[in-house]
Amino acid sequence: MEGYDTAQMVRDALAYTGGINEANIEVHFGEGVVTLSGIAFSDAERRLAEDVARHVPGVRRVVNEIMVVKAGGA
């Protein structure tokens, strides 16, 4: 259950942070590692999502697999 709680805390943190479209980001957590995947529309959004996830209690490492796409298409 701890993994679910941490993943949910990351999702919540992404949702409450301006500049991130959290609906496009998937969060997986296991053994202290958060993996982010999905899409972002800028490098800044991608980096911000990683930074937000890194500061959630229980997260020891972040693997950022978010792909940056141009708005309106891949």
C-alpha distances in whole Angstrom, upper triangle without the diagonal:
4,5,5,6,9,10,11,12,14,15,16,18,20,21,22,24,28,29,26,26,22,23,24,21,18,15,13,11,11,12,13,15,15,17,19,21,24,27,28,32,33,32,32,29,27,28,26,23,23,24,21,18,20,20,16,15,13,15,17,19,19,21,23,24,25,28,31,33,36,36,37,37,35
4,5,5,6,9,10,10,12,14,15,16,18,20,21,23,26,27,25,25,21,22,23,20,18,14,12,9,9,10,10,12,13,15,18,20,23,26,27,31,31,30,29,27,25,25,24,21,20,21,19,16,16,16,13,11,9,11,14,16,17,19,21,22,24,27,30,32,35,35,37,36,35
4,5,5,6,8,10,11,12,14,15,17,18,20,21,25,25,22,22,19,20,21,17,14,11,8,6,6,8,8,10,9,12,14,17,20,23,24,28,28,27,27,24,22,23,22,18,18,19,17,14,15,15,12,11,9,10,12,14,14,15,18,19,20,24,27,29,32,32,34,33,31
4,5,5,6,9,10,10,12,14,15,16,18,20,23,24,21,21,17,18,19,16,13,10,9,7,9,11,12,12,11,13,14,16,19,22,23,27,28,27,27,24,22,23,22,18,18,20,17,14,16,17,13,13,11,12,15,16,16,17,18,19,20,24,26,28,31,31,32,32,30
4,5,5,6,9,10,10,12,14,15,16,18,22,23,20,21,17,18,20,17,15,12,11,9,11,13,12,13,12,15,16,18,20,23,24,27,28,27,26,24,22,23,21,18,18,19,16,13,15,15,11,10,10,11,15,16,16,18,19,21,21,25,27,29,32,31,33,33,32
4,5,5,6,9,10,10,12,14,15,17,20,21,19,19,16,17,19,15,13,10,9,7,9,10,9,10,9,12,13,16,18,21,22,25,25,25,23,21,20,19,18,15,14,15,13,10,11,11,8,8,7,8,11,12,12,15,16,18,19,23,25,27,30,30,32,32,30
4,5,5,6,9,10,11,12,14,16,19,20,16,16,13,14,15,12,10,6,6,6,9,11,10,10,7,9,10,13,15,18,19,22,23,22,22,19,17,18,17,13,13,15,12,9,12,12,9,10,10,9,13,13,12,13,14,16,16,20,22,24,27,27,28,28,27
4,5,5,6,8,10,10,12,14,17,19,16,16,12,13,15,12,11,8,9,9,12,15,14,13,11,13,13,15,16,19,19,23,24,23,22,19,19,19,17,14,15,16,13,11,14,14,10,11,12,12,16,16,15,16,17,18,18,21,23,25,28,27,28,28,27
4,5,5,6,9,10,11,12,16,18,15,16,13,15,16,14,13,10,11,11,13,15,13,13,11,13,13,16,18,20,20,23,23,23,21,18,18,18,16,13,14,14,10,9,11,10,7,8,10,10,14,15,14,16,17,19,18,22,23,26,28,27,29,30,29
4,5,5,6,9,10,11,14,15,12,13,10,13,14,11,10,7,9,9,13,14,12,11,8,10,10,13,14,16,16,19,20,19,18,15,14,14,12,9,10,11,8,6,9,9,6,9,10,9,13,12,11,13,13,15,15,18,20,22,25,24,26,26,25
4,5,5,6,9,10,13,14,11,11,7,9,11,9,8,7,10,11,14,17,15,14,11,12,10,12,13,15,15,18,19,19,18,15,14,15,13,10,12,13,10,8,12,12,10,13,14,13,16,16,13,15,14,15,14,17,19,21,23,22,24,24,24
4,5,5,6,9,12,14,11,12,9,11,14,12,12,11,13,14,17,19,17,17,14,15,14,16,16,17,17,20,21,21,19,16,16,17,14,11,14,14,10,10,13,12,10,12,14,14,18,18,16,18,17,19,17,20,21,23,25,24,26,26,26
4,5,5,6,10,12,10,12,9,12,14,12,13,11,14,14,18,19,16,16,13,15,13,16,16,17,16,19,19,19,16,14,14,14,11,9,11,10,7,7,10,9,8,11,13,13,16,16,14,16,16,18,16,20,20,22,24,23,26,26,26
4,6,5,8,9,7,8,6,9,11,9,10,10,13,14,18,20,18,16,13,13,11,13,13,13,12,15,15,16,14,10,11,12,9,7,9,10,7,7,11,11,10,14,16,14,17,16,14,15,14,15,13,16,17,19,20,19,22,23,22
4,6,8,9,7,7,6,8,11,10,12,12,15,17,20,23,21,19,16,16,14,15,15,15,14,16,17,18,16,12,14,15,12,10,13,13,10,11,15,14,13,16,18,17,20,20,17,19,17,18,16,18,18,20,21,19,21,23,23
4,6,9,9,10,9,12,14,14,15,15,18,19,22,24,22,21,18,19,16,18,18,18,16,18,18,19,16,14,15,16,12,11,14,13,10,12,15,14,13,16,18,18,21,21,19,21,19,21,18,21,21,22,23,21,24,25,26
4,6,6,9,9,12,14,13,15,15,18,19,23,25,22,20,17,18,15,17,17,16,14,15,15,16,13,10,13,13,9,9,12,11,8,11,13,12,13,16,19,17,20,19,17,19,17,19,17,19,18,20,21,20,22,24,24
4,6,8,10,13,14,14,17,18,21,22,26,28,25,23,20,20,17,18,18,16,13,14,14,15,12,10,13,13,10,10,14,13,11,14,16,16,16,20,22,21,23,22,20,21,19,20,17,19,17,19,19,17,20,22,23
4,7,9,12,12,13,16,17,21,22,26,28,25,23,20,19,16,17,15,13,10,10,10,11,9,6,10,11,8,9,12,12,11,14,16,17,18,21,23,21,23,22,19,20,17,18,15,16,14,15,15,14,17,19,19
4,6,9,9,9,12,13,17,19,23,25,23,20,17,16,13,13,12,10,8,9,10,11,9,6,8,10,7,7,11,11,10,12,15,15,16,20,21,19,21,20,17,17,14,15,12,13,12,14,15,13,16,17,18
4,5,6,7,11,13,17,19,23,26,24,21,18,16,13,12,10,9,7,9,11,13,12,8,10,13,11,9,13,14,13,14,17,18,18,21,23,21,23,21,18,18,15,15,12,13,12,13,14,12,14,15,16
4,5,5,8,10,13,16,20,22,21,18,15,14,10,11,9,9,9,11,13,15,14,10,11,13,11,9,12,14,11,12,15,16,15,19,20,18,21,19,16,16,14,14,11,13,14,15,16,15,17,18,17
4,6,8,11,14,17,21,24,23,20,17,15,12,11,9,9,10,12,15,17,17,13,13,16,15,12,15,17,15,15,19,20,18,22,22,21,23,22,19,18,16,15,12,14,14,15,16,15,16,16,16
4,7,10,14,17,20,24,22,20,16,14,10,8,6,6,7,10,12,14,15,11,11,14,14,11,14,16,15,15,18,20,19,22,23,21,23,21,17,16,13,12,9,10,11,11,13,12,13,13,13
4,7,10,13,17,20,19,16,12,10,7,6,5,6,8,11,13,14,14,11,10,12,12,9,11,14,13,11,15,17,16,19,19,17,19,17,14,13,10,10,7,10,11,13,15,15,17,16,15
4,7,10,14,17,16,14,10,8,6,5,6,9,11,15,16,17,17,14,12,15,14,11,12,15,14,12,15,17,16,18,18,16,18,16,13,12,10,10,9,12,14,16,19,18,20,19,17
4,7,10,14,13,10,7,6,5,7,9,12,14,17,18,18,18,15,13,15,14,10,11,14,12,9,12,14,12,15,14,12,14,13,10,10,10,10,10,14,16,18,21,21,23,22,21
4,7,10,10,8,6,5,7,8,11,15,17,20,21,21,21,18,16,17,17,13,13,15,14,11,13,15,13,15,13,11,13,12,10,10,11,11,12,16,19,21,24,25,26,25,23
4,7,7,6,4,6,9,12,15,18,19,23,24,22,23,20,18,18,18,15,13,15,14,11,12,14,12,12,10,8,10,10,9,10,12,13,15,19,21,24,27,28,30,29,26
4,6,5,7,9,12,14,18,21,23,26,27,25,25,23,21,21,21,18,16,18,17,13,14,16,14,13,10,9,10,10,11,11,14,15,18,21,24,27,30,31,33,32,29
4,6,9,11,15,17,21,24,25,29,29,27,27,25,22,22,22,19,17,19,18,14,14,16,14,13,9,9,9,9,11,12,16,18,20,24,27,30,33,34,36,35,32
4,7,10,13,16,20,23,23,27,26,24,24,23,20,19,19,17,14,15,15,11,10,12,11,10,6,5,5,6,9,11,14,16,19,22,25,28,31,32,34,33,31
4,6,10,13,17,19,20,24,23,21,22,20,17,17,17,14,12,13,14,10,9,12,11,11,9,6,6,5,6,7,10,13,15,19,21,25,28,29,31,30,28
4,6,10,13,16,17,21,20,19,19,17,14,14,14,11,9,11,11,7,8,11,10,11,10,7,8,6,5,6,8,10,12,16,18,22,25,26,28,27,25
4,7,10,13,15,18,18,17,18,16,12,13,14,11,9,12,12,9,11,14,13,15,13,10,11,9,6,5,6,7,9,13,16,19,22,23,25,24,21
4,7,9,11,15,15,14,15,12,9,11,12,8,8,11,11,9,11,14,13,16,15,12,14,11,7,6,5,6,6,10,12,15,19,19,21,20,18
4,7,9,13,14,14,15,13,10,12,13,10,10,14,14,12,14,17,17,20,19,16,17,14,11,9,7,5,4,7,10,13,16,17,19,17,15
4,7,11,12,13,15,12,10,13,14,11,12,16,16,14,17,20,19,22,22,19,21,18,14,12,9,7,5,6,9,10,13,14,15,14,12
4,7,9,10,12,9,8,12,13,11,12,16,16,15,18,20,21,24,24,21,23,20,16,14,11,9,5,5,6,7,10,10,12,11,9
4,6,7,9,6,6,9,10,9,11,14,14,15,17,19,20,24,24,21,23,20,16,15,11,10,7,6,5,6,8,9,12,11,10
4,7,8,7,8,11,12,12,14,16,17,18,20,22,23,27,28,25,26,23,19,18,14,14,10,8,5,5,6,6,9,10,10
4,5,5,6,9,10,11,13,14,16,17,19,21,22,26,27,24,25,22,18,17,14,14,10,9,6,7,7,9,12,13,12
4,5,5,6,8,10,11,12,14,16,17,19,21,24,25,22,22,19,16,15,12,12,10,9,6,9,10,12,16,15,14
4,5,5,6,9,10,10,12,14,15,17,19,23,24,21,22,19,16,16,13,14,12,12,9,12,13,14,17,18,17
4,6,5,6,9,10,10,12,14,16,17,21,22,19,21,18,15,15,12,13,10,10,9,11,12,12,16,16,16
4,6,5,7,9,10,11,13,15,16,20,21,17,18,16,12,11,8,9,6,8,7,10,13,14,17,17,15
4,5,5,6,9,10,11,13,15,18,19,16,17,14,11,11,8,11,9,11,10,14,16,17,20,20,19
4,5,5,6,9,10,11,13,17,18,15,17,15,12,13,11,13,11,13,12,15,17,17,21,21,20
4,5,5,6,9,10,11,15,16,13,15,13,10,11,9,11,9,12,12,15,17,17,20,20,19
4,5,5,6,9,10,14,14,11,12,10,7,8,6,10,9,12,13,16,19,20,23,23,21
4,5,5,7,9,13,14,11,12,11,9,11,10,13,13,16,16,19,21,22,25,25,24
4,5,6,7,11,13,10,13,12,10,12,12,15,14,17,17,20,22,22,25,25,24
4,5,6,9,10,7,10,9,7,10,10,13,13,16,17,20,23,23,26,26,24
4,6,8,9,6,7,7,6,10,10,14,14,18,19,23,25,26,29,28,27
4,6,9,7,9,10,10,13,14,18,18,21,22,25,27,27,30,31,29
4,6,6,9,10,10,14,15,18,18,22,23,26,28,28,31,31,30
4,6,8,11,12,16,17,21,21,25,26,29,32,32,35,35,33
4,6,9,11,14,17,20,21,25,27,30,33,33,35,35,33
4,6,7,11,13,16,17,21,23,26,29,30,32,32,30
4,7,10,13,16,18,22,24,27,30,31,34,33,31
4,7,10,13,15,18,21,24,27,29,31,30,28
4,6,9,11,15,17,20,24,25,27,26,24
4,6,9,12,15,18,22,23,26,24,22
4,6,9,11,15,18,20,22,21,18
4,6,10,13,16,18,20,18,15
4,7,10,13,14,17,15,13
4,6,10,12,14,12,10
4,7,9,12,11,8
4,6,8,7,5
4,6,6,6
4,6,8
4,7
4
